[in-house]
Amino acid sequence: MNEKYIRYKKDRDVLFVFGAGASISDGGPLQRGLLPEILKENYDNSEIANLVKKFICSNFDTENGNCPSLESVFGYLDYFISKKESLKGGYTTLQLIKIKESLIRLIHYKISESKTRKGIYKKFLECVNGENKNVSIITMNYDTLLDESFDFLYPSDALIDYCINFMNYEDYDKIDAFNWWINPREPVSIWKEKTPVPIKIIKIHGSLNWKYCNCCNQVLLTPWDTDIDLSSQGFKGRIGASCENPEEIVFDLKCPNDGTPFDTFIVPPSHIKDLNHPAISKLFDEAAIEIRKTKKIIFVGYSFPEADVHIKALFKKNILDTTEIEVVDPFLNENIKSNYRSISKNVVFVKDSFENYIENDLKNKIKTNT
């Protein structure tokens, strides 16, 4: 065994951009279905769930099955929080901040609760592994379906480069062995002379397995800890090699530097977004580089929703006139097509499911002559 730097090629053959439709194909929940499910369920033992439900029912029309969008709720909260204003009904600014954080944890819970796996992401990665690993991925999704599908490649064939610096890389003694992670931008171990390929997975809105400490401003990657317990508000997952049933263990995950409880690191859907966080800025910088240097961009299940004007701006600024663009979506309509034509005139639309596209088209789309 020896160590060596693994480097990216100068240009990228294909950049994949995954929206909610890609994760839904693999068994992930539909975002617009999260809030209706939250409102109809009974959370007797969860303070945060009842806090959120009371706020929504007090400020939005929920009669006769009506339900606001997540964008509307987060936008409403963010308006008052950004203005540092209170809301009648006893909702102080601090209370509104607590409600927002509670809603984020509820979303975390509902997404991680979905355990269905259809293997679509694995089929995608198998095709990439067999044909051409000179690709990168930008995903709008918080879930870890894509990350978990990567396990058959790791660490001998390919390594995930999340494009931000995790505290996992700093050799802190208190970081559990289950959270150790290979930094592909440092020298990596080479086994049997087989050099792994780094693949960028840029989770531009954060991830359920990223935890943020707002004291030391660092992010911890917890590869296996994606669940959350609503009663205790603790995380669920692995905390040691001796645990026989790690998924049943609830623990209060705290920063090894200062003991501050970690928060889930995600950017919620809202028309008012704070994108000034250093880690988010780094992800946007990396995404811009990948957009500029790729020959082809393949969008899967993404429609450029109104709350994602920052994503539209990112692509509008960085797409080259020569870049080939393909949009894969079984629900293509004129509105979606118009959103894409507004960022580039060089667009091909494929009205098909992600699964069919993988089986019938993907292999030829990512082949390289070099």
C-alpha positions as CSV (number, residue, x, y, z in Angstrom):
1,M,0.0,0.0,0.0
2,N,1.2,3.5,-0.8
3,E,-0.2,7.0,-1.1
4,K,-0.7,9.3,-4.0
5,Y,-2.5,12.4,-5.1
6,I,-5.5,11.7,-7.4
7,R,-6.3,14.5,-9.8
8,Y,-9.1,15.6,-12.0
9,K,-8.9,15.9,-15.7
10,K,-8.7,19.4,-17.0
11,D,-12.2,19.3,-18.5
12,R,-15.3,17.4,-17.5
13,D,-17.2,15.2,-20.1
14,V,-20.6,15.4,-18.4
15,L,-22.1,17.4,-15.5
16,F,-25.3,15.8,-14.1
17,V,-27.8,18.1,-12.3
18,F,-30.3,16.2,-10.1
19,G,-33.6,17.7,-9.0
20,A,-36.3,16.2,-6.8
21,G,-37.5,14.1,-9.7
22,A,-34.2,12.1,-9.6
23,S,-34.6,11.2,-6.0
24,I,-38.3,10.5,-6.3
25,S,-37.4,7.9,-9.0
26,D,-35.2,6.1,-6.4
27,G,-37.9,6.2,-3.7
28,G,-37.5,9.6,-2.2
29,P,-40.5,11.6,-1.0
30,L,-42.2,14.3,-3.0
31,Q,-41.4,17.7,-1.5
32,R,-44.9,19.1,-2.0
33,G,-46.2,16.1,-0.1
34,L,-44.1,16.6,3.0
35,L,-46.2,19.4,4.6
36,P,-49.6,17.7,4.1
37,E,-48.2,14.6,5.7
38,I,-46.8,16.6,8.6
39,L,-50.1,18.3,9.2
40,K,-52.2,15.2,9.2
41,E,-50.0,13.1,11.5
42,N,-50.4,13.0,15.3
43,Y,-47.2,13.9,17.1
44,D,-48.3,13.6,20.7
45,N,-44.8,13.3,22.1
46,S,-43.0,15.9,20.0
47,E,-42.8,19.5,21.1
48,I,-41.3,20.7,17.9
49,A,-43.9,19.0,15.7
50,N,-46.8,20.5,17.6
51,L,-45.1,23.9,17.7
52,V,-44.9,23.9,13.9
53,K,-48.4,22.6,13.3
54,K,-49.9,25.2,15.6
55,F,-48.0,28.0,13.8
56,I,-49.1,26.8,10.4
57,C,-52.7,26.4,11.4
58,S,-52.7,29.8,13.0
59,N,-51.2,31.7,10.0
60,F,-52.4,29.7,6.9
61,D,-55.7,28.3,5.6
62,T,-55.6,24.6,6.5
63,E,-59.4,24.1,6.4
64,N,-61.0,21.5,4.1
65,G,-57.6,19.9,3.3
66,N,-55.9,23.1,2.2
67,C,-52.2,23.2,2.8
68,P,-49.6,25.9,2.1
69,S,-46.4,25.2,0.2
70,L,-43.1,24.8,2.1
71,E,-41.9,27.8,0.1
72,S,-44.7,29.9,1.5
73,V,-44.2,28.9,5.1
74,F,-40.4,29.3,5.0
75,G,-40.8,32.6,3.1
76,Y,-43.2,33.9,5.7
77,L,-40.9,32.9,8.6
78,D,-37.9,34.4,6.9
79,Y,-39.6,37.7,6.2
80,F,-40.2,38.3,9.9
81,I,-36.8,36.9,11.0
82,S,-34.9,39.0,8.5
83,K,-36.8,42.1,9.6
84,K,-36.3,41.1,13.3
85,E,-40.0,41.7,13.8
86,S,-42.5,39.8,15.9
87,L,-45.8,38.3,14.8
88,K,-49.1,38.7,16.6
89,G,-50.1,35.7,18.7
90,G,-47.1,35.7,20.9
91,Y,-44.6,34.9,18.1
92,T,-41.4,36.8,19.0
93,T,-38.4,36.8,16.6
94,L,-36.7,34.2,18.8
95,Q,-39.9,32.0,18.7
96,L,-40.0,32.3,14.9
97,I,-36.4,31.2,14.7
98,K,-37.2,28.2,16.9
99,I,-40.2,27.4,14.7
100,K,-38.1,27.5,11.5
101,E,-35.4,25.2,13.0
102,S,-38.2,22.9,14.2
103,L,-39.7,22.8,10.7
104,I,-36.2,21.9,9.3
105,R,-36.0,19.0,11.8
106,L,-39.5,17.9,10.8
107,I,-38.4,17.8,7.1
108,H,-35.3,16.0,8.1
109,Y,-37.5,13.4,9.9
110,K,-39.9,12.9,7.0
111,I,-37.2,12.6,4.4
112,S,-35.2,10.1,6.4
113,E,-38.4,8.2,7.3
114,S,-38.7,7.1,3.7
115,K,-36.8,3.8,3.5
116,T,-37.8,2.7,0.0
117,R,-34.9,2.1,-2.3
118,K,-35.6,1.4,-6.0
119,G,-31.9,1.1,-7.0
120,I,-32.1,3.8,-9.7
121,Y,-29.1,5.8,-8.4
122,K,-27.1,2.6,-8.2
123,K,-27.9,1.8,-11.8
124,F,-26.8,5.3,-12.7
125,L,-23.5,4.9,-10.9
126,E,-22.9,1.4,-12.4
127,C,-23.2,3.0,-15.8
128,V,-20.8,5.8,-14.9
129,N,-18.4,3.3,-13.4
130,G,-18.5,1.1,-16.6
131,E,-18.3,3.8,-19.2
132,N,-16.8,7.1,-18.0
133,K,-16.0,8.4,-14.5
134,N,-15.0,11.8,-15.8
135,V,-18.3,13.3,-14.6
136,S,-19.5,15.5,-11.8
137,I,-22.9,15.9,-10.1
138,I,-24.8,18.9,-8.7
139,T,-27.8,17.9,-6.7
140,M,-30.5,20.0,-5.1
141,N,-31.6,17.2,-2.8
142,Y,-31.0,16.9,0.9
143,D,-31.5,13.1,1.0
144,T,-28.7,10.6,1.0
145,L,-30.1,8.2,-1.6
146,L,-27.3,9.0,-4.0
147,D,-24.6,8.9,-1.4
148,E,-25.7,5.6,-0.1
149,S,-25.8,4.1,-3.6
150,F,-22.1,4.9,-3.9
151,D,-20.9,2.3,-1.5
152,F,-20.0,-0.4,-4.1
153,L,-17.5,2.0,-5.6
154,Y,-15.9,3.2,-2.3
155,P,-13.0,3.3,-1.8
156,S,-11.1,1.3,-4.5
157,D,-12.9,2.5,-7.6
158,A,-14.1,6.0,-6.8
159,L,-14.3,8.5,-3.9
160,I,-16.9,11.2,-3.2
161,D,-15.6,14.7,-3.2
162,Y,-18.3,16.8,-1.5
163,C,-16.2,19.9,-2.3
164,I,-16.2,21.4,1.2
165,N,-13.8,20.9,4.1
166,F,-15.2,18.7,6.8
167,M,-14.0,18.6,10.3
168,N,-13.7,14.8,9.7
169,Y,-10.4,15.6,7.9
170,E,-8.8,17.3,11.0
171,D,-8.1,14.1,13.0
172,Y,-10.0,15.2,16.1
173,D,-9.8,12.4,18.7
174,K,-13.5,12.6,19.6
175,I,-14.8,11.9,16.1
176,D,-16.2,8.4,16.0
177,A,-14.6,5.9,13.7
178,F,-17.9,5.5,11.9
179,N,-17.5,9.1,10.8
180,W,-14.0,8.8,9.4
181,W,-13.9,9.8,5.8
182,I,-11.3,9.9,3.0
183,N,-10.4,13.4,1.8
184,P,-9.9,13.0,-2.0
185,R,-7.9,16.2,-2.1
186,E,-5.1,14.8,0.0
187,P,-2.9,11.8,-0.8
188,V,-5.0,8.7,-0.6
189,S,-4.1,5.1,0.0
190,I,-3.7,2.9,-3.1
191,W,-4.6,-0.8,-2.7
192,K,-3.3,-3.3,-5.2
193,E,-2.2,-0.5,-7.6
194,K,-5.8,0.4,-8.3
195,T,-6.2,4.1,-8.2
196,P,-9.7,5.5,-7.4
197,V,-11.3,8.3,-9.3
198,P,-12.6,11.3,-7.5
199,I,-16.2,12.3,-8.4
200,K,-17.6,15.6,-7.2
201,I,-21.1,15.4,-5.6
202,I,-22.0,19.1,-4.9
203,K,-25.0,19.1,-2.6
204,I,-25.7,22.8,-3.1
205,H,-28.5,23.0,-0.6
206,G,-26.8,20.9,2.1
207,S,-27.5,17.3,3.2
208,L,-29.1,15.3,6.0
209,N,-25.7,13.8,6.8
210,W,-24.0,17.1,7.3
211,K,-24.0,18.6,10.8
212,Y,-23.1,22.3,11.4
213,C,-21.7,23.8,14.6
214,N,-22.5,27.5,14.8
215,C,-19.8,28.1,17.4
216,C,-16.6,26.9,15.5
217,N,-18.4,27.2,12.1
218,Q,-17.4,23.8,11.0
219,V,-19.3,21.0,9.3
220,L,-19.2,17.3,10.4
221,L,-20.0,14.6,7.8
222,T,-21.9,11.8,9.5
223,P,-22.1,9.2,6.7
224,W,-24.6,6.9,8.4
225,D,-26.5,9.2,10.8
226,T,-29.3,10.5,8.7
227,D,-32.3,9.9,11.0
228,I,-33.7,12.1,13.7
229,D,-35.9,11.4,16.8
230,L,-38.8,13.9,17.1
231,S,-39.4,13.4,20.8
232,S,-35.9,14.0,22.0
233,Q,-34.8,16.0,19.0
234,G,-31.7,13.8,19.0
235,F,-30.0,12.1,16.0
236,K,-30.3,8.4,15.4
237,G,-27.5,6.2,14.0
238,R,-24.2,4.6,14.8
239,I,-22.2,5.7,17.8
240,G,-19.7,2.9,18.1
241,A,-18.5,-0.4,16.7
242,S,-20.0,-2.4,19.6
243,C,-23.6,-1.3,18.9
244,E,-25.7,-4.2,17.7
245,N,-28.7,-2.1,16.7
246,P,-27.3,1.3,15.7
247,E,-30.4,2.6,14.0
248,E,-32.3,2.3,17.4
249,I,-29.9,4.4,19.3
250,V,-30.7,8.1,19.9
251,F,-27.9,10.4,20.9
252,D,-27.3,14.1,21.3
253,L,-24.6,14.8,18.7
254,K,-22.3,17.6,19.9
255,C,-19.3,19.3,18.4
256,P,-16.0,17.7,19.5
257,N,-14.4,21.1,19.7
258,D,-16.7,23.0,22.0
259,G,-19.7,20.8,22.9
260,T,-22.2,22.8,20.9
261,P,-25.2,20.7,19.7
262,F,-25.0,20.2,15.9
263,D,-27.8,21.4,13.6
264,T,-28.7,19.7,10.3
265,F,-27.0,21.6,7.5
266,I,-29.6,22.3,4.9
267,V,-30.9,25.4,3.0
268,P,-34.7,25.2,3.2
269,P,-36.9,26.1,0.3
270,S,-37.8,29.8,0.6
271,H,-37.9,32.8,-1.7
272,I,-35.7,34.6,0.9
273,K,-32.5,32.6,1.2
274,D,-29.4,33.4,3.1
275,L,-26.6,32.1,0.9
276,N,-23.8,33.9,2.6
277,H,-22.7,30.9,4.7
278,P,-19.0,30.1,3.9
279,A,-19.7,26.5,3.1
280,I,-22.6,27.4,0.8
281,S,-20.4,30.0,-0.9
282,K,-17.7,27.3,-1.4
283,L,-20.3,25.0,-3.0
284,F,-21.5,27.7,-5.4
285,D,-17.9,28.4,-6.4
286,E,-17.2,24.7,-7.1
287,A,-20.5,24.4,-9.0
288,A,-19.6,27.4,-11.2
289,I,-16.3,25.8,-12.1
290,E,-17.9,22.6,-13.1
291,I,-20.5,24.4,-15.2
292,R,-17.9,26.3,-17.1
293,K,-15.5,23.4,-17.7
294,T,-18.0,20.7,-18.8
295,K,-18.8,19.7,-22.3
296,K,-22.3,18.5,-21.6
297,I,-24.9,19.1,-18.9
298,I,-27.7,16.6,-18.3
299,F,-30.5,17.8,-16.0
300,V,-32.7,15.1,-14.4
301,G,-36.0,15.9,-12.8
302,Y,-35.4,19.6,-12.2
303,S,-37.8,22.4,-13.2
304,F,-36.1,25.6,-11.9
305,P,-38.8,26.4,-9.3
306,E,-39.4,30.0,-8.5
307,A,-37.7,29.6,-5.1
308,D,-34.5,28.6,-6.9
309,V,-33.8,31.9,-8.7
310,H,-30.2,31.6,-7.3
311,I,-29.8,28.3,-9.2
312,K,-31.0,29.9,-12.4
313,A,-28.6,32.7,-12.0
314,L,-25.8,30.3,-11.3
315,F,-26.3,28.5,-14.6
316,K,-27.1,31.6,-16.6
317,K,-23.8,33.2,-15.6
318,N,-21.6,30.2,-16.3
319,I,-23.0,28.1,-19.1
320,L,-20.9,28.5,-22.3
321,D,-22.6,28.8,-25.7
322,T,-20.9,25.6,-26.8
323,T,-22.2,23.5,-23.9
324,E,-24.6,20.8,-24.9
325,I,-27.7,20.6,-22.6
326,E,-30.1,17.8,-22.2
327,V,-33.2,17.8,-20.0
328,V,-34.7,14.5,-18.8
329,D,-38.1,14.7,-17.2
330,P,-41.3,12.6,-17.7
331,F,-43.4,15.6,-16.9
332,L,-42.0,18.1,-19.3
333,N,-44.3,21.0,-20.2
334,E,-44.0,24.4,-21.9
335,N,-43.3,26.2,-18.6
336,I,-40.4,23.9,-17.8
337,K,-39.1,24.2,-21.4
338,S,-39.3,27.9,-21.2
339,N,-37.2,28.0,-18.0
340,Y,-34.4,26.1,-19.8
341,R,-34.6,28.1,-23.0
342,S,-34.1,31.2,-20.9
343,I,-30.6,30.1,-19.8
344,S,-29.5,28.5,-23.1
345,K,-30.7,28.1,-26.7
346,N,-28.7,24.8,-27.0
347,V,-31.2,22.5,-25.2
348,V,-32.6,19.1,-26.1
349,F,-35.6,17.8,-24.2
350,V,-36.2,14.1,-23.4
351,K,-39.6,13.3,-22.0
352,D,-38.8,10.1,-20.2
353,S,-38.3,8.7,-16.8
354,F,-34.8,8.6,-15.2
355,E,-34.9,4.8,-15.1
356,N,-35.7,4.4,-18.8
357,Y,-33.1,7.0,-19.7
358,I,-30.5,5.0,-17.8
359,E,-31.4,1.8,-19.5
360,N,-31.8,3.2,-23.0
361,D,-29.7,6.3,-23.5
362,L,-27.2,7.0,-20.7
363,K,-24.5,4.7,-21.9
364,N,-24.2,6.4,-25.2
365,K,-24.5,9.9,-23.7
366,I,-21.4,9.6,-21.5
367,K,-19.1,7.6,-23.8
368,T,-15.8,9.3,-24.5
369,N,-13.4,8.8,-27.3
370,T,-10.4,9.7,-25.2
